Amino acid sequence: RLRGGGLLVVGTPLAWEESLPHLTYVREHGVLQFIHTYNEHKNRECDKLLWGEELEYTILKIDKKNKTVKLSIRGAEILDQLREREELHGRSDNRKEACAWHPEYGAWMVEGTPRMPFGGFVRDLRRVELSMRLRRQRILAALKEDELAPTVTAFPLMGTKDFTDPPTEAGGPVSQSEYCSDKLINPHPRFGTLTTNIRKRRGEKVNIMVPLFIDEKTHEGEGTEEDLEMVKVSGLDLHVPKRDIIHMDCMAFGMGMCCLQVTFQCRDIKESRHLYDQLSVLTPIMLSLSAATPILRGKLANTDVRWATIAASVDDRTPQERGLDVCASSHKGQAQWMAGGGKRQLPKSRYESISCYICNCKEGQDPQSSLNKYNDIECPIDEVTYATLKGGGIDEPLARHIAHLFVRDPLVIFGERIHIPDTAATDHFENIQSTNWQTVRWKPPPPGSGIGWRVEFRSMEAQLTDFENAAFTVMTVLISRVLLAFKLNLYIPLSKVDANMASAHMRNSAVEGRFWVRSHMAVPDSLPEGDDGDGNELMSIYEILTGKGTHYTGLLPMVFAYLDLIGCDSQTRDKIRKYANLLEKRAKGELPTAATWMRNFVRNHPAYKKDSVVTQEIAYDLMRECADVGEGRKVAPDLLGDVKIDLVTTNGAYEVPLESVPITAAKRDDLLRKYAARAEVSKEMGGLVADGWLDEKVERSRSGDVPETLLTEHDTCACHKSPRCAKSPSQASLMKKNAKELSELKLDEDSSSEQ
């Protein structure tokens, strides 16, 4: 797998107090493990382009009668079922289109990825949507009749009253939340330990504050002096009255969100570092375009994206590291073990935008790629780590990056994996690396894997349909190729990138926001007087994508220039054009982001009282609508324009083998008699024999004659929301006539299932 570092260790995770004496050892040996990996693979070259994406699913339980929707705490059970079916029914001769399933933080979540990475060919771009559709099919086949699995970023009722199935009570020793139960956490011991240790290292519960969307009746009948006290919003330079805050207090609010991430294997270490820097500039742009988080804890938020919420949900910084002149009483006797003594000021959470570029372009001699002027924000480093890295032969920009990661402590240490050889494992390095959740992640080769240097693009939000998720994935891949093939330069000061991240959070920023970009991605031979080609300016995302004036070409024209350059086939071009149109129409305001679409759905709902509150009834209708749109059972021109999603059903979710094992003579004779009778009925009706072979259960369901059912692999009933697709009158009448004749002949209703 390209993801590397994301696999769960089997062992005993240490409690925070138990891990304290080992923190320094893990940090020190993590650095040594990186140095060994770097020296072993620094000359590795000519790796092929391999890439993959990962997407998470939310499992929901619905009650149609009472119109309620809740989190279904069956993630682990469904995960086991998916993995078992993958092994039983997956193809051994072609695993490229197979799926892989992974646990996620939430007990209601499942993550799906392609079993094998996509390759470096144009045709692979068309495989993405097919792979996503296959995963959706298979997860639908694992659901109960009253469950949904929409690809939404955040469950709107998280942390409200009675929002889980089975019911849970808020609180517990792990998160100590006022709103959520510890039973929401994945049962693997790593996740509970991670949650507890973040809280204990911080010295208190996490404190997430997101601005509330103020509607006409939001504060009707409310108001005290305490409510009007100004408080700072999480992750943004914004203060609002306390009553205008959506408050959350545990890791589940953030790590329970779903997203879309893309990982690339690069040719060599140089390309990986260059791509890391260039893609980091684009993370706020793609975050804004993929915005899908307008509702938190049952209320409309005044932001559209998830990032600041997650950042606050895993913020393990001590009070002193956050700049407060206090020391947590629980930290007495602990600071000596912590990185920086637990008091080095850290301006950002562990989950944030990057704080330094890492590409050592032309050893810093090129004035238009020298990192000295672009790394213009505070980037604290661990000095001891930095000195060790420099002594191990690591160049200054990369040493600074790793030393910046190592201002953090390891959060989950497994007792069985402390004393391990630094030349054969990277557990301690990954312990720090994998819990620095930044907008892009630079990933060294895992030991003994054959995988090369990689970059992970992490900012995008999960979309409702496989078409949209594929569009963002494919366009990210193509932009990465354009950056490399055309030798583009996207560098802007990181202070501008952070400003862009703040802008991406604002409502409807995809249309109304302005983002800093480099004025010349490709510096022309001649420039106007006074223009050194190194400037940056504010642009709309529409301008960033399509171009501005004669000096800025735009990303989309460059993508199509690249496709022409490499000789892209027409079928792939048509698919990419649809993907590009989605992004362009969103940026132009012709189509909304998922966040805007959801917000409009709530505000136009008959039960909405213009008070910012999303009730159970509204959330139920919204989640069903999201699932219907994602599965192609409802056309959504207000979200997708003229794009129609092909129906996703559980029928054919798994491969059916062409069996040759002989059946009994009695069963053979019975089948032949039944299907001979069907053929006669078809011929008498003036139809074709093949028309009588229509899948009776599915076709009768589509015509409305039987309850909604579908057939899963091996034709077992899944009872999962079959659509009622219209058929031509002749086909429908023939199918009904067949059903009648077969009934009169007393044929088995399930005869088609036996075939």
N, C-alpha and C positions, 0 to 999 in steps of 0.2 A: 504493500500500500504506500501511496505517496505521502499520506498524512504523517507517517512516522510518529513518534512521541505521544500519540494519542491513545495507545493501547493501555488497558488497565492492568496493573500489577496484581498478582495473586500473593497475598501475604497479610501481615498484621500491621496496620498503620498505627503509629505512635500518637498518643494524646499530646497536646501542646507541651504540658509540663515534662513529659517523658522525652520529647524531642529536643528540648532546650540544649542539653549538653552536646548534642550532635550537630547543631546548626552550623557551627564554624567548620567542622570536618566536612560536611556536605558541600558548603560553599567552596572551600579550598580545593576539594577533589573534583568538584564540578568544573572548575577552571582548568585543572590538569587534564581532565577528560576532553575538554574542548581543544586544548592545545594539541593533544595527541591526534584527535580527529582531523584538525586543520592540517597538521604536517603530513598525515597519512594521505589526505585527499586533495591537497592544494594544487597539485599538478594534474589532477584528473581532468580530461578534456573530451570533447566530442560526444558527450551524452546526447541521446536523442530527446526531442521534445516529447515528454509524456505529461499528461495533465488530467486532473479530475476535479469533481465538485462534490460537495456534501450538503445535504438538505435535511432538515429536521421536521418531524410531524407531531402534531398535537392530537392526543386521543381524547375524544369527548363523549360523554354519555348524555343522550337526549330523552326527554319525556314528552312525547307529542301531545298527550292529553292535558298535561299541566303546563306545557310550554316552558320547560326549564332545560338548561344546558349546564353540565358540570364537567369538571376534569375527571376522566376515568383513570383510576390509579391501577392500570393494568399494563403499564409499559413493559415491565420485566417479563410478564407472562406472554405478551404479544411478541416481544423480542425473541424469546425462546422458540415460539411457534414459527416465526419467520425464518430463523436460522435452521430449524429442523427441516422445514419444507424446502429451503434452499438446497440443502444437502440431498434430500430425498428426490426432488424433482428437477434440480438444476442440471444443466447439460455438462457432461464431462468432456465432450469433444469441442465445445466452444463456450468458454467461460467469459468471453468479452461482454456479452449482454446479460450476464448474471448480476445479481445484486449482493451487496454486503450490508449487514445490519449491525448497529453499534448502540450501546447504552448512552443515555444522556443524563444530565443532572436531575431533571424532573422525573418523578415516578409515573408521569403520564406521557412521557416523550419517547420517541424512537428516532434514531438517525439512520438515514439510508445513503449509500454511496454506490457507484459502480464497483463490481467485484474487481475488475481490472481497469487500469487507467486508459484514457483515450490517447490516441497516437498523434503524430505530427503531420497528418494528411487532411486535405480539405474535406474529404468524406466524413471524417470523424466529427466535424462540426454538426452534421445532420444526425449523428447518433445520440446527441445529448438529450434532446426532447424525448426520443424514443425510450431512452434509459429511464428518464424521470417518469414517463407514463407507465413503464413496466413496474417501477417501484410503487407507484400509486395503486396499480392494480393489485399487487401482492399484499400491500398493507390493508387494502379494502377487504381482501379475501380473509384476512385474519380477524376482522372486526365482528362483533355481535350485531344483531339486527338493529339495536338501538344505539349504535356508536357511529361517530364520524371521525374523520382524520384530515381536517383541512390544513393546508400549509399557511397558517396564520403566524405572524411573528409573536403576538402576545395574546393570551386568553383574557378577554375583557373583564371578567368577573374575578380574577385572581385576587385573593385577600378580602373578598366580601363575605357576606353571611351565607353559609351552607352552599359551598361552590365545588364540593368534591363528591365523588361516588367511589367507594362507600363514604359516608359522612366522617369527617374528622374534626377534632377540636383544636383550636389555635394553641400554640405553645409547644413546649417540649424542651429538654435539656440541650439540644443541639443548637437550634437557632434562637430559642427563647422569644419567638415572634408573638406580637399581639394579634396578628392577622392570619398566620399560616401554621399548619401543623408540621411537625418533623416527618410525618408520614408522607409528605409530598416529596421527600428527598429519595432519590434512587437508593435501593437497599444495599448496593455495593458499598463496603465500608469506606472506600476512598472519599465518596461524596459527603458523607456525614462528618468525617474527620476534617475535610477541607472546610466545611461550613463552621464547625466548632473552632478550628484553629485560626480562621480569619477573625472571628469574633474575639477570641482570647488575645490574639496579638494586638488587635486594635484597642482592646481595653473596654469595649462596650459594643452594643449592637450596631450594625451598619445603619446609616440614617439617609434614606433616599427621599429627596424632595423635588417634585416635578411641578411646574406651574399648571394651574387649573385653567381650563377654557371657561371664560366668563360669558354666559348667555343671559338672556333677558331676565330670567327669574332665578338665577343662580344663588343670589344672596337674599332672596325675599324672606323677610322676617328674621334675619340673622344679624349678628354684629355685637361684639364687645371690644373693649380696649385691647384685650389680649389678642383678639382676632386680627387687629390692625397692626400688630407688631411686625416689622419688616424682617424677613428671613432670606438667606441666600439660597438660590436654586442650585441643585446638584450639577456640577460640571460646567455651569455657564456663569458668565459675569452678569448676573441678573438678580435683583432683589425684588420680592413681592410681599404683600401682606400675608401673614400666616394663614389666614382663612382661604387664601387663593393657592394653597399647596395641596397636592396629592401626596400623602405621606406613606412610605413603605419602609419595612424594617428588617428584611432578611434577604438572603442570597437567592431564594427561589424567585423573587420578583424579577431578578436580572438574568440569572443563569437558566431560568425556566423559559426564556425567550428563544425563538427559532430564527435561524439566519441561513444565508447562502454564502458558501465560501469556495474559492477556487485555488488550487495549488498547481504550480508549474515546476517541472524539472528543467533545469537550465543546462546549457552546453558545458559550462565550467563555472568556477567560483567567480570569475570576473563578471560574467553575464548575470549571475544571480545577484551580485551586489548592485550592479547597474539597474537591473529590473526592480529590485527592492526600492531603490530611491525614487525611480520614475513613477512607479505605481502608487507609492505613498501619497503623491501629490493628487492623484485621482480619487483617492478613497472618499473624501467628503462629497465629491460630485456624484459618485455612484450611490453613496448613502442617501443623498437627497432624492435622486431619481427613483430609488427603490423604497422610499419612505412607506412604512406600513404599521405604525404604532401610534394611533391617535387616542387609544383608550387604556387607562391604567386604573386598577382597583375600582372598577365600576363607574369611572368618571371620565368625561372627555378632557384630554390634556391640551395644553396650549403649545405642545410640541408635536412633531410628527414621527420621530425616530427613537430607537431604543438605546442608543449608545451611552448617553449620560446615566441612564437608569442602571445599566449593567455595571458601568464604571463604579458607581456608588455602592452597588450590591456586593462587590468583592474588595472594597477599599479597606485594606488591613493596616493602614498607617496608624501609628500611635498618635496621641494628641500632639506631642512635640514634633513629630514628622509632618503633621498637618499645620504646623506653625503656631500652635497654642502653647502658652507658657504654663502648662500643667503636666503632671505626670500621673498616669492612671495608677490608682492604688494597687490594682491587681498585678502590676508589673514590678513590684518590689522584689529585688533580687534576681530579676530576669534580664534586665537591660544589658548586662555584661555579655550575654550570649547572642543578643540580636545584632543584625547587620547595622553598623554605624552606631552601636549602643542604643538603638531605638530612638535616637534624637536628631539624626541627620535630617534636615528639612527636605521633603520630597514634594514637588509641586503637583504631581499627578498620581492618580490611582494606578494599580497594576494593569488596569484595563483602560487603555488610552491610545491616543495618537502617538506616533513615534516622536522621539526627542532628539534624534540625530540621524543624519544621512551617513551611509557607510561606504559608498563607492570611492575608491582611491584613484579616480580618473587621471591618467597621465601624471601620477604621483603628485597631484595638486598643482601642477604647473599651468594648466589651462585656466585662464581667468574666468571663463564662462562655466566652469564646472568645479571650481575650487570651493571646497566645503566650508572654508573659514567664514565666508560671508553669508552662507545659507543656513548654517547651524547657529542661529541667532537667538535660541531660547535656552533657558536654564536646563542643563543636563547633568545632574549630579552623578558622580561615579564613585565606585569603591576604589580608593587609591592603592590598597594592597593588591587587589585583583588586577588593576591596571598595570602595576609594576611587574607582576607575575607574567601577564600576557606579553608585555613588551620584551621581557627577558626570554620568553619562549618563541620569539621571532614574529609576533603578530604586529602588523603595521598599525599606525596611530589611529586612523578612523575606525578600524574594526575593533581594536583594543578598547577604544572608548565606548563603542556600542555594547560589547560584552560586559565591560565594567559597569556600565549603566544598568544592565539587567541585574547585576549582582549586588545592587544596593538593596535588593529584596531578600527576604529569608525563604528557605524552603518551607512549604506549608504542609506537605504530607510526606513523612518519612516512613518507609516500611522497615520494620526491625530486622527482617531477614536480608535486606539489601543495603546495608550500610557499608560493610567492609567488602568491597568488590574491586577487582583489578581495573585500574584506570585505562589500561590499554585494550580492554575487551568489552567494556560496557560504558554507557553514557547516562546512567540513571540519575546521577547527581547533577549533571549539566541540564538534563531535560527537566529535572525537578524545578529548577529556576526558570529555564527557557519557556516551558510549556505553561507556566502560570504568570508569564508576562503577556497578557492578551492585548496586543497592539493591533492597529489597523492593518498593518502588514507584518508578516513574520518571516524572518530569514532562517532557513532550516538546513543545517549541515547533514551530510549523509549518515544515516543510522548504521551502527556497526554490523558488518556481515550481511548487509541487505542487498547490495547491488544498486541501491538507489543513490542518486546524485544530489547535487546542491539544488535546493528548492526555494521557492518564494510562495507564500500563501497570502492571498488577497481576502481580507476578512470583514470588510465594512458593510456589505450588502444585506438587506433585509429579505426575508422569505416572501415570495409572491404567491398569489392565490392559485395560479395555473402553471402547468408545466411549460406552456408556451412562454410565459413571462420569465420564469426561472431560467429556461434555456436561453432566452434572449439576452439576459444579463450575463449569463455564463459565457456564451459564444462571443458577445461583443467585448467582454473583458479579455478573452483569449486573443481576439483579433487586434485589439488595441495594443496588447503586449507585443505582438509580432510587428506591428507598425513601428512601435517605439524602437525596436531593435533593428529592423531592416532599413528604416529611413534615418537612423542615428539621430533621433529627436532628443531635444533637451527640454525637460519640463521643470527644471529646478526653479523654485522660488524660496524665499526665506521661510523657515519652519514656523515663524510667527504668523505668516500669512496662511499656512496650512491649518494651524490651530484656529485662526479666525474663520476659515472656511468650514471647519468642523462645527463651530458654533452656529454659523449661518445655516448649515444643513439641518439643524434641529428645528428651525422655525417653521411654522405652518406654511404649507404651500411654497416652500423654498425652491422647489424644482422649477417653478415659474417666476416667482417674485424675488427670489434671492439673487444676490450678486456675489461672485466668487473671484478670488485672486487667481490669475493665471499668468504664465509667462507670455509676453507679447509676441515673441518670436520663438516658436518651437524648433524651426529650422532657420538659422540665420542666413539671409540672402547675401549674395556677393557684395552688394552695395546697400548702404543704409543712409537715411537722411542725416544731415548734419546734427550732431548732438545726440544721436541715438547709437548707443554702444551695443545694442542687441541683447542687453541683459536686463531690460526693464520688465515690469509686470503691471497688470492693470485689472480693474474689476470688469467682469463680464457676466452675462446671464448664462445659464447652462445651455440655452438654445444657441447662443453665440459660440460657446465652447465646443459644442457638437458640430455646428454647421459652418462656422467661420465668421470672421468679422473684418470688413474692409479688405484691403489687399495684403495686409501684413500677417494676418492670422488665418490659416487655411481651414481649420476645424478638424475634429477627429473623424467624423463620418466620411467626408471626402477623401481623407487619407486612407481610411479602411478600404474604400472601393478602388482607390488607386492601387493599393497593395494587392487586392484580389485580381485586378486586371494584370498586374505585373507578374503574378505567379500563374496565371492562366486558370482561374477558378471556373469550374463547370457551371452550366446554366441552372441546374437543379439546386445546387448549393447556393448560388447567387440569389435565386428567388427566395429561398428560406432566410438568408441573411438580410435581404432587403426588408422582409417583414419584421425581423428583429430590430433592424435599425429604425424602421418607421415607428415602432412602439416607443423607443427612446426619444426620437425627435418629436413625436406628437405630445408626449408627456412634457417635454421641455417647452414646447410651444403653447401648452395649455389646452390643446385640443382633446387630450385624454387626461384623466386624473391619475395621481398616484393611488395606491391602495389605501393610504392614510386618508386622503381627501374623499375617496369613494366611501369608505367606512363612516367617516364623519358625516357626510351627506346622508347616508342611509339612516344613521341614528337621528339626525335632526329632522328628517322628513318622516320618521316613524309615527304612526298615530298615537302611540303610548308615550312619546317623549313630551315632557312638560316644560321644555326650555330651561331646565334647571341644572344642566351639565351631568345629570345622573343617567347611567345606562342600567336599566332594570333587567330582571331576569327575562321578561318577555321580549324586550328589545334585543338582548344578547342572544337569546334562542333564535329569533328570526335572522339575526345577522350571521350567526355561525352556520345555520342551515343554508343561507344564501351563499356564503363563502364556499361551503362544501359543494353545493349544486353547480356553482360557476366553475370550480376547480375540476369537477368530474364531467363537465360538459353537458349537464342536464338542464342548464339554463343558459341562454344566450345573454351576454352582458355587453351590449353596444356602448353603454355609458362608462364601461371600464376598458374595453378592448377594441372599440370601434367596429370595423368590419371583420375582425378576426373571430372565427367560430371554433370553439374547442370540440374536437371529436370526442364522442362519448367514451368515457372510461368505465369499463365494467370488470367484474371479477372473472367473467367468462374468458378462458384462455390465459389466465394469469400465470399458469405454469405449463411447461412443455408436457405434451401427452405422447408417450412412446408408441411407436408402431409395433405393437406386440405380435408375436408369432407363436406364443404358447397355445397349443390346441385346446379348444373348449370341448365340453361334453357333447355327445351326439344329440341329446335331448334339448340342450340349450341352442345348439345350431339349428335343429329342425324348427324350434319355436320362433327363432329370429327370422328364418327364411319365410315361414308362413306369414308372419306379421308384415314383413316388408314387401312380400309379393302382393299381399292385400292392398297395401298402400299404393303400390305401383298401378294396380288395376283401378283404384279410385281416381288417381291422377289422370289416367288415360281416358276414363269415362267422362271426366270433366273437360276434356279437350286440352288438358295441360301436359306438361312434361313430367316424366318420372322423377326427375331431380327436384321438382317443386314439392312433391310429396315428402321429401326428406328434410324439409325445413325443421329446425329444432323446435319441436312442438311446445315445450314449456316456455321457451323464450318468446316465440312468436305469439302464443296465446296471451302471454303477459303484455306484450307490446300492443296488442289489439284491445286490451282491456277486459279480456274474458276471465282472467284468473288473478288471484292476489299477486302483488309485485314480488317476483322471485328471480333469481339469477342462478346460473350453474357455475360452480367453481371448478377447479381442476378435478378430473375424474368424475365430473357431473354430480357432485354433492351439493345440496341446496345451501346457498349462503344467505338467502332472504335479505338481500341488501339493495333496496331502493332501485329496482329496475325502472328505466324510463318507459314512457308510453309513446313510442315512436310510431308515427303514422305510416301505414302501408298502402300500396295501391289497392283499389277496390277488388280487382281481379285476384291479386295475391292473397288478400285477406279472406275473401270468400272461399278461395280454394283451400286455404288453411283451415277455415271453420268446417268446410265440407269434409275434409279429411278427418278432422277430429270427430265429427258426428259419425261418419262411416266406421271409423275405428272403434268407437264406443259401441255401435250396434253389433260389430263383430266380436264384442267382448274382449278386445285386445287390451293388454296391460297398458295403463296410462303412462307408465314409466319405461315403455319399451325403448324409446329413443335414448334413455340414459344408459341402457345396457350396451349401446354401441359407442 
